[in-house]
């Protein structure tokens, strides 16, 4: 055995065909790797070239703080954190007994106010009846004056008749006295004639005194001026008679308490009556029933009592604290037995439907962003398994630092330029909370396809349109 026996034989050298096959395998592997890499990297490259994205984005949503409108003691708490509720669901209930007592008190106050209004209307109706009675008293006073004037003239006529009878009796007496010496008239008959003259003279005196009494009763002098007629009376005597004037003043006073002034206070009684009739007084005075001060005051008290009752009933309903929106209960901090005040926060209800994405893009990324552009949102909560579609709906009017609680003071002299971020609102278009809910604060990576044409309302603009809100009534400037 020689030393060369331990050396292994050399392998046969590879031929040209083997080297060519090996090179082909390497080339195929490289092509396959390039194909696989291109397949995997193509979506990322396309996304990078066609979108703008940021990792500084979060889910945001509306939150409603549940607070009582009235103070009271909590009797029931019907929900707890993470309960899902609907709008109108009862969340907390306060003790209702004190407010039920207030409702009963206000109901009694309303009954008293209604009784007072009825009494006030009855009183005013009585005053209206008195006004009508005063009107008839005024008319009767005028008629009484005319009656007294007629009696005066009748008495003057009676006086004239009595005087005529006296003249006749005196003539008969003179003839008797002339015939008595010759026996043409007996002494007895002459005494009768003398007695007749005395009786007629007394009748004339009585009639004259009656005329004087009637004249004085009418406010006239007992004896008229020289050459005056006893039956003479001023044509406006009924207007100026004291009793008529007094009754007219009472009539106008009874009308004034209803705000009815048909004539000035200095007008005559006939003018007052005529103006009263011209105004259709019955209907007018009935209308004044509601305008009478006593009725208005009682009616105002009744309205106030009813408003107080409505407020008491409203406070009673406020003892039931309900949810105003659909959502999930969070941050509950109330328990039965707690005394709470109006406006005190008891819990919060966060909406599951009214949510959006606040994407804080750098200011250098905003050049091509507009309202209506499509956005694809990847939520970390679901990883790559879930994506949400959305669209840009608006831009916040201020960067993050200006909206901070303590914004930086760049005028202090130590300014360093920092790229700012502007919150951009993205609303989801295919969001269904029942299938894939999103919670406020979750991280989101949005991709905005700025090269695609924007769609929807206000597409392609930076600002939202003016909101259609009711106009507040304005007071005129002085």
matplotlib code that plots the C-alpha trace (Angstrom):
import matplotlib.pyplot as plt

x = [0.0, 1.4, 0.9, -1.2, -3.8, -5.2, -5.8, -9.4, -9.8, -10.6, -14.2, -14.9, -14.9, -18.3, -19.0, -20.3, -23.8, -23.8, -22.5, -25.1, -27.9, -26.7, -26.6, -30.1, -31.3, -29.8, -31.4, -34.8, -34.6, -33.6, -36.5, -38.9, -37.6, -38.1, -41.6, -42.6, -41.0, -42.7, -46.0, -45.6, -44.2, -46.4, -49.4, -47.2, -45.5, -48.9, -50.3, -47.2, -47.4, -51.2, -52.0, -51.1, -51.1, -50.2, -50.0, -51.1, -54.9, -57.5, -61.1, -63.3, -67.0, -69.7, -70.2, -73.2, -72.9, -76.0, -77.0, -80.3, -82.3, -83.6, -82.0, -83.0, -82.1, -81.3, -83.7, -82.7, -79.7, -80.7, -77.4, -73.7, -70.5, -70.5, -74.3, -75.5, -78.6, -81.0, -82.3, -85.2, -84.0, -84.4, -81.0, -81.5, -84.6, -84.9, -87.2, -90.5, -92.5, -91.3, -92.2, -95.6, -96.4, -95.5, -97.8, -100.6, -99.9, -99.9, -103.1, -104.8, -103.4, -104.9, -108.3, -108.1, -107.1, -110.0, -112.4, -111.0, -111.4, -115.0, -115.6, -114.0, -116.1, -119.2, -118.2, -117.6, -120.9, -122.5, -120.7, -121.9, -125.5, -125.0, -123.8, -126.9, -129.0, -127.3, -128.0, -131.7, -131.6, -130.1, -132.8, -135.5, -134.0, -134.2, -137.8, -138.6, -137.4, -139.6, -142.5, -141.9, -141.9, -145.2, -146.6, -145.4, -147.2, -150.3, -150.1, -149.8, -152.9, -154.7, -153.6, -155.0, -158.3, -158.4, -157.8, -160.6, -162.9, -161.8, -162.5, -165.9, -166.7, -165.4, -167.7, -170.7, -169.9, -169.8, -173.1, -174.6, -173.4, -174.9, -178.3, -178.5, -179.7, -182.6, -183.5, -182.4, -180.1, -180.8, -178.4, -177.9, -177.0, -174.6, -172.8, -172.5, -170.9, -168.5, -167.6, -167.1, -164.6, -162.6, -162.6, -161.5, -158.8, -157.5, -157.6, -155.6, -153.0, -152.8, -152.3, -149.7, -147.8, -147.9, -146.4, -143.7, -142.9, -142.6, -140.3, -138.1, -138.1, -136.7, -134.0, -135.8, -136.5, -140.0, -140.9, -139.6, -138.0, -140.3, -142.6, -141.6, -144.0, -144.5, -144.6, -141.4, -138.4, -135.0, -134.8, -131.7, -133.1, -133.0, -129.3, -128.3, -130.6, -128.5, -130.0, -129.5, -126.0, -125.2, -126.8, -124.8, -121.6, -122.4, -123.1, -119.8, -118.0, -119.5, -118.4, -114.9, -114.0, -114.2, -112.1, -115.2, -115.2, -117.9, -117.8, -115.7, -116.6, -118.0, -120.5, -124.2, -126.4, -128.1, -124.7, -123.6, -126.7, -126.4, -122.7, -123.4, -126.1, -123.9, -121.2, -123.5, -123.0, -124.3, -121.8, -119.0, -119.5, -119.5, -116.2, -114.9, -115.5, -112.2, -110.5, -111.6, -108.7, -110.1, -110.6, -107.2, -105.5, -107.4, -106.7, -103.0, -102.9, -104.6, -102.1, -99.3, -100.8, -101.1, -97.5, -96.4, -98.3, -96.7, -93.3, -94.1, -95.3, -92.1, -89.9, -91.8, -91.0, -87.4, -87.1, -86.8, -83.3, -83.2, -80.6, -80.6, -78.7, -77.9, -74.6, -72.6, -72.6, -69.2, -67.8, -70.8, -70.3, -73.7, -75.3, -78.8, -79.1, -76.8, -78.1, -77.5, -77.8, -79.1, -76.4, -74.2, -72.6, -73.8, -72.4, -71.5, -73.0, -70.7, -72.2, -71.3, -72.7, -71.7, -67.9, -65.2, -61.4, -59.3, -56.2, -53.4, -51.6, -48.4, -48.8, -46.5, -49.1, -52.1, -51.4, -53.5, -56.1, -59.6, -63.1, -64.7, -61.5, -61.7, -59.8, -59.0, -58.5, -56.6, -57.5, -54.9, -57.6, -58.4, -54.9, -54.8, -58.0, -60.3, -60.3, -62.9, -63.8, -64.3, -64.1, -62.7, -65.4, -63.6, -60.4, -60.1, -59.6, -56.4, -53.4, -52.9, -50.7, -53.2, -55.9, -53.8, -54.6, -51.3, -50.3, -46.6, -45.5, -43.3, -42.7, -40.3, -37.2, -36.4, -38.4, -37.5, -39.6, -41.5, -43.7, -47.3, -50.1, -53.7, -56.6, -58.5, -61.9, -62.6, -66.1, -66.6, -69.0, -69.3, -69.3, -71.7, -71.2, -73.1, -70.6, -67.3, -67.6, -64.9, -64.1, -63.0, -59.3, -58.3, -55.3, -55.9, -53.7, -55.6, -54.6, -56.1, -56.3, -55.6, -55.2, -58.8, -61.5, -63.4, -67.1, -70.0, -71.1, -68.7, -66.2, -62.9, -63.1, -61.4, -64.3, -67.7, -70.8, -72.6, -74.8, -78.5, -79.4, -82.4, -81.7, -81.8, -84.2, -82.3, -83.3, -83.4, -80.4, -81.2]
y = [0.0, 3.3, 6.8, 7.7, 5.2, 7.5, 10.5, 10.5, 10.8, 14.2, 14.9, 15.1, 18.7, 20.2, 20.4, 23.4, 22.2, 22.0, 25.5, 26.8, 25.0, 26.4, 29.9, 29.5, 28.4, 31.5, 33.7, 32.1, 32.6, 36.2, 36.8, 35.0, 37.2, 40.3, 39.3, 38.5, 41.7, 43.7, 42.1, 42.9, 46.4, 47.5, 48.4, 50.3, 52.2, 53.0, 54.1, 56.3, 58.0, 58.6, 59.3, 61.6, 59.9, 60.5, 58.4, 61.3, 60.5, 59.4, 58.5, 61.3, 61.6, 63.5, 63.1, 64.2, 64.9, 63.7, 66.3, 66.8, 70.0, 70.1, 69.4, 66.4, 63.1, 60.2, 57.3, 55.0, 54.6, 52.2, 52.0, 51.5, 52.1, 50.5, 50.1, 50.8, 53.1, 54.7, 58.2, 58.5, 55.6, 56.3, 56.6, 58.1, 58.9, 61.5, 61.5, 62.8, 63.4, 67.0, 68.0, 66.2, 68.4, 71.5, 70.4, 70.0, 73.5, 75.1, 73.3, 74.8, 78.3, 77.9, 77.1, 80.2, 82.4, 81.0, 81.8, 85.3, 85.9, 84.7, 87.1, 90.0, 89.4, 89.3, 92.6, 94.2, 93.0, 94.6, 97.9, 97.6, 97.2, 100.3, 102.2, 101.3, 102.2, 105.6, 106.2, 105.7, 107.8, 110.6, 110.2, 110.2, 113.3, 115.1, 113.9, 115.0, 118.5, 118.6, 117.4, 120.1, 122.7, 121.3, 121.4, 125.0, 126.0, 124.1, 125.9, 129.3, 128.4, 127.4, 130.7, 132.6, 130.7, 131.5, 135.1, 135.1, 133.6, 136.2, 139.0, 137.6, 137.4, 141.0, 142.2, 140.4, 141.9, 145.4, 145.0, 143.6, 146.5, 148.9, 147.2, 146.6, 150.1, 149.8, 146.3, 144.6, 142.2, 140.8, 141.2, 137.4, 137.2, 140.1, 138.3, 135.2, 137.3, 138.8, 135.3, 134.1, 136.9, 135.9, 132.3, 133.1, 135.5, 132.6, 130.3, 132.8, 133.2, 129.4, 129.0, 131.8, 130.1, 126.8, 128.6, 130.1, 126.7, 125.1, 127.9, 127.6, 123.8, 124.3, 126.6, 129.8, 132.9, 132.9, 136.0, 136.7, 139.9, 142.9, 142.1, 138.5, 135.5, 133.2, 130.2, 131.3, 128.8, 128.9, 126.5, 124.8, 124.4, 120.6, 120.7, 123.0, 121.7, 120.7, 117.2, 116.5, 117.7, 115.6, 112.5, 113.2, 113.4, 110.1, 108.5, 109.7, 108.5, 105.0, 104.8, 106.1, 103.2, 101.0, 103.3, 104.7, 108.4, 109.2, 113.0, 115.5, 116.1, 119.5, 118.2, 118.4, 115.5, 115.1, 115.0, 112.3, 110.2, 110.7, 109.8, 106.8, 105.5, 106.2, 103.9, 100.9, 100.9, 97.4, 95.7, 98.2, 97.7, 94.0, 94.2, 96.3, 93.3, 91.9, 95.3, 96.2, 96.7, 94.2, 91.6, 92.1, 91.8, 88.6, 87.2, 88.0, 86.3, 83.3, 83.1, 83.4, 80.6, 78.4, 79.1, 78.2, 75.0, 74.2, 74.9, 72.6, 69.8, 70.4, 70.0, 66.8, 65.4, 66.5, 64.0, 61.3, 61.9, 60.3, 59.9, 62.5, 60.4, 56.8, 55.7, 54.1, 55.2, 56.2, 58.0, 57.2, 59.0, 58.9, 56.4, 56.1, 58.4, 61.1, 64.7, 66.3, 69.8, 71.1, 70.9, 68.5, 65.9, 62.4, 60.5, 60.8, 59.1, 58.8, 58.3, 55.3, 56.6, 60.3, 59.7, 60.9, 60.9, 63.8, 63.5, 65.9, 66.5, 68.5, 71.9, 70.7, 68.0, 70.3, 71.7, 69.2, 68.3, 69.4, 68.7, 65.7, 63.7, 60.0, 58.6, 55.1, 54.6, 51.8, 51.4, 49.8, 48.1, 45.8, 45.8, 45.0, 43.1, 46.1, 49.3, 52.1, 54.4, 58.1, 61.6, 64.9, 67.2, 70.1, 71.8, 73.0, 76.8, 76.6, 74.3, 72.2, 74.7, 77.5, 75.3, 74.2, 75.2, 77.1, 78.2, 79.0, 82.6, 82.9, 86.6, 85.9, 85.9, 82.2, 81.2, 77.9, 77.1, 73.9, 72.3, 72.7, 70.2, 71.0, 68.8, 67.6, 66.0, 62.8, 61.3, 57.6, 56.6, 52.8, 52.8, 50.4, 50.3, 47.1, 45.2, 47.0, 49.7, 52.4, 53.9, 57.4, 57.8, 54.9, 55.4, 55.6, 55.8, 57.6, 57.6, 60.5, 59.9, 63.5, 62.6, 61.3, 64.0, 65.0, 64.2, 65.2, 68.5, 71.4, 69.1, 70.7, 73.6, 74.4, 75.9, 74.6, 76.6, 79.0, 77.0, 77.4, 78.6, 80.7, 84.4, 86.0, 88.9, 92.1, 95.2, 98.5, 100.7, 103.9]
z = [0.0, -1.1, 0.3, -2.7, -1.8, 1.0, -1.4, -2.7, -6.4, -7.8, -8.8, -12.4, -13.7, -14.6, -18.1, -20.0, -19.9, -16.1, -15.7, -18.1, -16.1, -12.8, -14.3, -15.6, -12.2, -10.5, -13.2, -12.7, -9.0, -9.4, -11.8, -9.5, -6.6, -8.7, -9.7, -6.1, -4.9, -7.6, -6.8, -3.1, -3.6, -6.4, -4.2, -1.8, -4.6, -6.2, -2.9, -2.2, -5.6, -5.6, -1.9, 1.0, 4.4, 8.0, 11.1, 13.3, 13.0, 15.5, 15.8, 17.2, 17.9, 19.7, 23.4, 25.4, 29.1, 31.0, 33.6, 35.5, 34.9, 38.5, 41.8, 43.9, 45.4, 43.1, 43.6, 40.7, 38.3, 35.5, 33.5, 34.1, 32.1, 28.6, 28.4, 24.9, 25.0, 22.6, 22.5, 25.0, 27.3, 31.0, 32.6, 36.1, 38.1, 40.9, 43.8, 42.4, 45.7, 46.3, 42.7, 42.9, 46.0, 44.0, 41.2, 43.6, 45.1, 41.7, 40.7, 43.8, 42.8, 39.4, 40.8, 43.1, 40.1, 38.0, 40.9, 41.2, 37.4, 37.6, 40.5, 38.7, 35.6, 37.8, 39.4, 36.1, 34.8, 37.8, 37.1, 33.5, 34.7, 37.0, 34.0, 32.0, 35.0, 35.3, 31.6, 32.2, 35.3, 33.2, 30.6, 33.4, 34.9, 31.6, 31.1, 34.7, 33.9, 30.8, 32.9, 35.5, 32.7, 31.4, 35.0, 35.3, 32.2, 33.3, 36.6, 34.9, 32.8, 36.0, 37.5, 34.6, 35.0, 38.7, 38.0, 35.4, 37.9, 40.5, 38.0, 37.4, 41.1, 41.6, 38.8, 40.2, 43.6, 42.2, 40.4, 43.6, 45.6, 43.0, 43.1, 46.9, 47.8, 45.4, 46.6, 43.4, 45.3, 48.7, 51.5, 51.7, 48.0, 48.4, 51.2, 49.0, 46.3, 48.7, 50.0, 46.4, 45.8, 48.8, 47.8, 44.2, 45.6, 47.8, 44.7, 42.7, 45.6, 45.8, 42.0, 42.1, 44.9, 43.0, 40.0, 42.2, 43.7, 40.3, 39.1, 42.1, 41.7, 38.1, 39.3, 38.1, 40.1, 41.7, 39.9, 36.4, 35.5, 34.8, 32.0, 32.0, 31.6, 34.5, 32.1, 30.4, 30.7, 29.1, 26.1, 27.5, 31.0, 30.7, 29.8, 32.7, 35.4, 38.5, 38.9, 35.2, 35.3, 38.4, 36.8, 33.6, 35.6, 37.3, 33.9, 32.4, 35.5, 35.2, 31.6, 32.3, 34.5, 31.4, 29.3, 27.4, 26.9, 24.3, 24.9, 26.8, 30.5, 29.6, 27.1, 27.7, 28.8, 25.5, 23.7, 26.1, 25.4, 21.7, 21.6, 23.8, 21.4, 18.4, 19.7, 19.9, 23.6, 24.5, 22.3, 23.2, 27.0, 26.5, 24.8, 27.7, 30.0, 28.9, 29.0, 32.5, 34.9, 37.5, 34.8, 33.3, 36.6, 37.5, 34.0, 34.4, 37.8, 36.2, 33.3, 35.8, 37.9, 34.8, 33.8, 37.3, 37.1, 33.7, 35.2, 38.2, 35.8, 33.7, 36.7, 37.6, 34.1, 34.5, 37.4, 34.6, 33.1, 29.6, 26.9, 24.2, 21.7, 20.7, 22.1, 24.9, 28.6, 29.9, 33.0, 35.3, 38.6, 40.2, 42.6, 44.3, 47.3, 45.9, 46.0, 42.7, 41.5, 38.2, 35.5, 37.5, 35.2, 36.0, 33.1, 29.4, 26.4, 23.4, 20.0, 18.0, 14.7, 14.7, 14.5, 12.1, 11.7, 12.7, 10.5, 11.5, 8.2, 7.9, 6.4, 3.6, 2.7, 2.3, -1.1, -3.0, -0.3, -1.0, 0.3, -1.4, -1.9, -1.2, 1.7, 2.8, 6.5, 8.2, 11.8, 14.1, 16.1, 13.1, 11.6, 7.9, 8.0, 8.0, 6.0, 6.0, 3.1, 3.7, 2.2, 3.4, 4.6, 6.1, 7.5, 11.0, 11.1, 13.1, 13.6, 16.6, 18.5, 18.1, 19.5, 22.5, 26.0, 26.2, 22.7, 22.2, 22.2, 19.2, 19.8, 22.7, 20.5, 20.7, 17.6, 15.8, 12.7, 13.2, 10.6, 11.8, 11.5, 10.6, 11.6, 8.6, 9.1, 7.3, 7.5, 6.9, 4.1, 4.8, 8.5, 10.3, 14.1, 14.4, 12.3, 13.0, 15.6, 16.1, 19.4, 20.1, 20.4, 18.2, 15.9, 12.2, 9.2, 6.4, 2.8, 0.7, -3.0, -4.0, -7.8, -8.0, -8.7, -5.6, -5.3, -3.2, -1.7, -2.0, -3.9, -4.7, -2.2, 1.0, 3.0, 3.8, 2.7, 5.0, 7.4, 6.9, 10.4, 11.6, 11.8, 15.3, 15.5, 15.9, 17.8, 16.0, 16.7, 18.7]

ax = plt.figure().add_subplot(projection="3d")
ax.plot(x, y, z, "-o")
ax.set_aspect("equal")
plt.show()
